[in-house]
Amino acid sequence: MMGLPLAFATPAILAALALLPAIWWLLRLTPPRPRQVAFPPTRLLAEIARKEETPASSPWWLTLLRLLLAAAVIVALAGPLWRPDARVAAGSGPLALVVDNGWATGRDWAERARAAAAVLDGAQRDARPVILAATADGPDQDLAATSVEVARERLAALRPEPWPTDRATLVTPLKTAFAQAKPGEIVLVSDRVAGRDDGFAALLAGAGAPVVVLSDPAGDPIALTATENGAEALIVRATRLPGPTPPPLAVRALDGKGFELGTATATFAPGATNAEARFDLPTQLRNDIARFEIAGERSAAAARLVDDRWRRRTVGLLSGAGADVAQPLLSPLHYLSRALAPYADLREPTEPNLPVAIDHLVSEGVSVIALADIGKLTGEAHDELKAWIEKGGVLVRFAGPRLAAGTDDLVPVRLRQGGRVLGGTLSWETPQPLASFSDTGPFAGLKVPNDVTVERQVLAEPDADLNEHTWASLGDGTPLVTASRLGQGWVVLFHVTADTAWSNLPLSGAFVEMLQRIVAFSAAAGNAKTGGSQPLPPLRVLDGEGRLIPPGPDVQPLAPNAPLEGGVGPAHPPGLYGAETAFRALNLMPKDAVIAPFDLGPLSGARQLDYAAAGPIDLKPWVLGLAMALVLLDGLAVLLIAGGPRLRRRAAAAVLAGGLVAAIGLPGPPARAETGSAAAATPVAADAKPADAKPVDPKALQFAEQATTSTRLAYVVTGNQEIDEESRQGLNGLTTFLAERTALEGGTPIGVDIAKDELAFFPLLYWPIDPNAPKPSEATMARIDAYMRNGGTILFDTRDALSNPRGSGTVSPAAQKLREILDGLDIPALEPVPADHVLTKSFYLMHDFPGRYTGSPLWVESLSAQSADANPDRPVRSGDGVSPILITGNDLAAAWALTDGGEWAYPTVPADPDQREHAIRSGINIVMYTLTGNYKADQVHVPALLERLGQ
């Protein structure tokens, strides 16, 4: 329209503008309404005009106003659009609309759908048929030219899919569709991400029609590609398309119920396409993580699912050798610990008695037990280990002289005793290389190293089912690793030693990868559905926006040995496969994935537009608003013409009244005290109180007086009478022990209501976790958070050391309740009390902190390496203050509790007087730590501490 980017949806309506002259003629000949004049007798002569005059037509400005009103209504009905041809040029022939709807479109699908809908609007204006294709829907979609209405319905039904686009599969169907109906124009709503694109861009370029590519360079997707559960930190990696550097990302870690366990920041360096987010979380919290996601991103690639195989496992290490400590490089445990440390928490019992050591490992809830050259297991050790395997444990044994001399039934295959030469033509003069990994075992997909050689091995008897139990083989076909199921668990045997005595396997990277696979495999060992050979049914899958939803009817079961990264599609979308109790996570992105840009080389002549900035603007609401304003102006003009001065006075009065009402309704300016004013001169009674002063609660005043008369310990009142009585007796007992053994003579402990009572009076607050108690309100959690920020310390006690042993992989109700409570608090990173922490030496020299139970660590605020004391002569490691939070599961109060008669209220488990004494010392150390802070780290105390340590 005269060079302006303006068009109309229904331009035929503009023909009504030709009626404007007729409207002008009618308005000009229609006189205005006669003015009514009051008839006061005393002013008769003054009000009568000298001659009778009646207007013959409306004033010109009123006529012009009404013509503008009519024109505005006509233009609005015609549907004006600004920049209508930004996407589609006017023309004829079918419009081919190709929409990318792969994983990269979930983050801004609404904007993409609006851009595609605007393209259909342009086709509707020109009455053009439409060919609609979605690049992630496969070749079976209908690509015949259809009406705009049908295409609009199909577009509304499209959704972003959680798998990559497959443009190559559309080449043949689109070529057929273009042959049947040659397109007049092609519009590609692109996600700018490469998929399977073979021949697709060339097809569009060779269709003989102008091509428009709509995209948003500022909205490139970001994907999570890998997770690494390391010993020092949990690392999540992200990748993106090359382009402008995005702002830092917030990566969230969520548990299975959606509770946030932690947040870390991933920052892309300028020009870099990869970034890392590091989580410093305790192992117990790490093992509760079920999902990582990028905050604000909505796509299947922005979510990373994890299963039991990813969680950090606890591995127990036992060796039959006796010189491990004296010569660590000759110890098989040295190679095992170096290989497993990045992927698991290791336990090495110091008890030389094998049954006791195995009992300790089993009681700690380890997932894997590795035995290095332990030959024959007998008695209690054998029975307990076998029962542990049948319940889901994984036993990994390594050969050696002891095992070669004789073994027991806890091996996967029958072994040839003492025979390392199979016989016949087999010769051990030439070392055998590692040849292959079984496709049905956990080593499937690993690259076979060419530098691993085996000089000695324990040979297996050549039974008929030996191949079924073989996970890795040597060049001569003899097994290197065998395995078999026992109950719900597995027994795995390396037919070589864990050190370099028989092979150089422990020196290779393959050894690390094999052990990592076994540790991951242990997560599924307790359930036959994920550890066997049955297909895994879909449990929940990710949609295109990264949400877990029930699987559709087209989703197929996953093969048990299928790769669990990449390879997704309509039959196997990313998600969880298996059962509720044991499942595997299938993720969209492989750990080494790189997001490549879509190659538009053949489409170099196409118009490329930013759909987020070049969209048409609908002017209809603005023009209708103008018409409404003109209607109001017309009505006001008629009233003024008909009413004269009286109406003007009434209008002015109405405006004044409206102003007064607004002034009364709005808050006035803040009052200011003025010198010499009456208010300032008015005397104020000495006992007068502010109008908003709250009356003092006598109970709160009494509570404050009681809490401040002496140093007192406090406990949280849970509402459970049994738990509260245990807390009262426990803190009473601890106060008594403090008075007997230290200079602190504290007052009677107080039970506090965390929702009402003031907490600042107490340096230490003991909080026993009741799993049945409701979660505190947000206001209460804010009080707790303020208490911790201002220097208070809370000792959380889940009292579940027996029901939730460390490393068991289970979560007790008390631990779950604690997680809900901590979800509302700003807590620091935690770690088990290090051996050189102030807590271990604040009064007594201690290495653990038992209560009624033992085995649960005491968690404190983690101290970074930078905050450690630089002076190596200091015997303790200190921080800048006292940890605001302590967590244990050993039920400390029950170990301190005394009855009114001075008897122990609860027995310890086990019934050990030394454990009771250590529990009392634990309480004294904790109280001294909270009261005195890190003064024990002061250099002045070093000589005394060294003397007590016997150095």
LINRAWO-V68952 format. One record per backbone hydrogen bond with DSSP energy under -1.0 kcal/mol. CO is the residue of the C=O (numbers start at 1). NH is the residue of the N-H. Records with the same first field share a line. If there is no record, write none. Layout:
CO = NH ; NH
This chain:
1 = 4
4 = 6
5 = 83
7 = 81
10 = 13
11 = 14
12 = 15
13 = 16
14 = 17
15 = 18
16 = 19
17 = 20
19 = 23
20 = 24
21 = 25
22 = 26
23 = 27
24 = 28
25 = 29
40 = 43
41 = 44
43 = 47
44 = 48
59 = 63
60 = 64
61 = 65
62 = 66
63 = 67
64 = 68
65 = 69
66 = 70
67 = 71
68 = 72
69 = 73
70 = 74
71 = 75
72 = 76
73 = 77
74 = 78
76 = 79
78 = 10
79 = 9
80 = 619
81 = 7
82 = 617
83 = 86
94 = 184 ; 185
95 = 131
96 = 187
97 = 133
98 = 189
99 = 135
101 = 161
102 = 105
103 = 106
108 = 112
109 = 113
110 = 114
111 = 115
112 = 116
113 = 117
114 = 118
115 = 119
116 = 120
117 = 121
118 = 122
119 = 123
120 = 124
121 = 125
122 = 126
123 = 128
129 = 95
130 = 146
131 = 97
133 = 99
134 = 137
135 = 166
146 = 130
147 = 151
148 = 152
149 = 153
150 = 154
151 = 155
152 = 156
153 = 157
163 = 103
165 = 196
167 = 170
168 = 171
170 = 174
171 = 175
172 = 176
173 = 177
174 = 178
175 = 179
176 = 180
177 = 181
185 = 96
186 = 212
187 = 98
188 = 190 ; 214
189 = 100
192 = 598
195 = 197
196 = 168
197 = 200
199 = 203
200 = 204
201 = 205
202 = 206
204 = 207
210 = 186
211 = 607
212 = 188
213 = 609
214 = 190
215 = 611
216 = 219
223 = 239
226 = 237
228 = 230 ; 235
233 = 230
234 = 279
235 = 228
236 = 277
237 = 225
238 = 275
239 = 223
249 = 266
250 = 295
251 = 264
252 = 293
253 = 261 ; 262
254 = 290 ; 291
255 = 258
259 = 255
262 = 253
264 = 251
266 = 249
269 = 272
273 = 240
275 = 238
277 = 236
279 = 234
282 = 286
283 = 287
285 = 288
286 = 289
290 = 306
291 = 254
292 = 304
293 = 252
294 = 297
301 = 224
302 = 294
304 = 292
307 = 310
313 = 345
314 = 367 ; 368
315 = 347
316 = 370
318 = 372
323 = 327
327 = 330
328 = 331
332 = 336
333 = 337
334 = 338
335 = 339
336 = 340
337 = 341
340 = 343 ; 344
345 = 315
347 = 317
353 = 357
354 = 358
355 = 359
356 = 360
357 = 361
358 = 362
359 = 363
360 = 364
361 = 366
362 = 365
367 = 394
368 = 316
369 = 396
370 = 318
371 = 398
372 = 320
379 = 383
380 = 384
381 = 385
382 = 386
383 = 387
384 = 388
385 = 389
386 = 390
387 = 391
388 = 393
389 = 392
390 = 488
393 = 490
394 = 369
395 = 492
396 = 371
397 = 494
398 = 373
400 = 404
401 = 405
404 = 418
409 = 411
414 = 461
416 = 419
419 = 459
423 = 426
432 = 454
433 = 475
436 = 473
441 = 444
443 = 446
452 = 434
453 = 504
454 = 432
459 = 416
461 = 463
463 = 466
469 = 483
471 = 438
472 = 480 ; 481
473 = 435 ; 436
474 = 477
478 = 474
480 = 495
481 = 471 ; 472
482 = 493
484 = 491
486 = 489
489 = 486
490 = 395
491 = 484
492 = 397
493 = 482
494 = 399
495 = 458
496 = 399
502 = 455 ; 456
504 = 507
505 = 508
509 = 513
510 = 514
511 = 515
512 = 516
513 = 517
514 = 518
515 = 519
516 = 520
517 = 521
518 = 522
520 = 523
521 = 524
524 = 527
527 = 531
528 = 532
536 = 558
537 = 578
540 = 576
541 = 549
543 = 546
547 = 543
549 = 541
552 = 555
558 = 536
559 = 562
564 = 587
571 = 556
574 = 542
575 = 586
576 = 539 ; 540
577 = 584
582 = 579
584 = 577
586 = 575
587 = 566
590 = 593
596 = 194
601 = 604
603 = 606
607 = 213
609 = 215
610 = 613 ; 614
617 = 82
619 = 623
620 = 624
621 = 625
622 = 626
623 = 627
624 = 628
625 = 629
626 = 630
627 = 631
628 = 632
629 = 633
630 = 634
631 = 635
632 = 636
633 = 637
634 = 638
635 = 639
636 = 640
637 = 641
638 = 642
639 = 643
640 = 644
644 = 648
645 = 649
646 = 650
647 = 651
648 = 652
649 = 653
650 = 654
651 = 655
652 = 656
653 = 657
654 = 658
655 = 659
656 = 660
657 = 661
658 = 662
659 = 663
660 = 664
661 = 665
662 = 666
674 = 677
677 = 681
685 = 688
690 = 693
697 = 701
698 = 702
699 = 703
700 = 704
701 = 705
702 = 706
703 = 707
704 = 708
711 = 747
713 = 750
714 = 766
715 = 752
720 = 724
721 = 725
722 = 726
723 = 727
724 = 728
725 = 729
726 = 730
727 = 731
728 = 732
729 = 733
730 = 734
731 = 735
732 = 736
733 = 737
734 = 738
735 = 739
736 = 740
737 = 741
738 = 742
750 = 715
752 = 717
753 = 756 ; 757
759 = 762
763 = 793
764 = 714
765 = 795
766 = 716
767 = 797
770 = 773
777 = 781
778 = 782
779 = 783
780 = 784
781 = 785
782 = 786
783 = 787
784 = 788
785 = 789
786 = 790
787 = 792
788 = 791
793 = 765
794 = 886
795 = 767
796 = 888
797 = 769
800 = 804
805 = 808
812 = 816
813 = 817
814 = 818
815 = 819
816 = 820
817 = 821
818 = 822
819 = 823
821 = 824
822 = 825
825 = 827
829 = 862
831 = 860
834 = 837
836 = 877
837 = 840
838 = 841
840 = 846
852 = 909
853 = 851
858 = 833
859 = 887
860 = 831
871 = 874
884 = 794
886 = 796
887 = 859
888 = 798
889 = 801
890 = 853
891 = 852
892 = 896
893 = 897
897 = 905
899 = 902
903 = 899
910 = 912
912 = 916
913 = 917
914 = 918
915 = 919
916 = 920
917 = 921
918 = 922
919 = 923
920 = 924
921 = 925
922 = 926
923 = 927
924 = 928
925 = 929
926 = 930
927 = 931
928 = 932
929 = 933
934 = 937
935 = 938
938 = 941
939 = 942
941 = 945
942 = 946
943 = 947
944 = 948
945 = 949
946 = 951
947 = 950
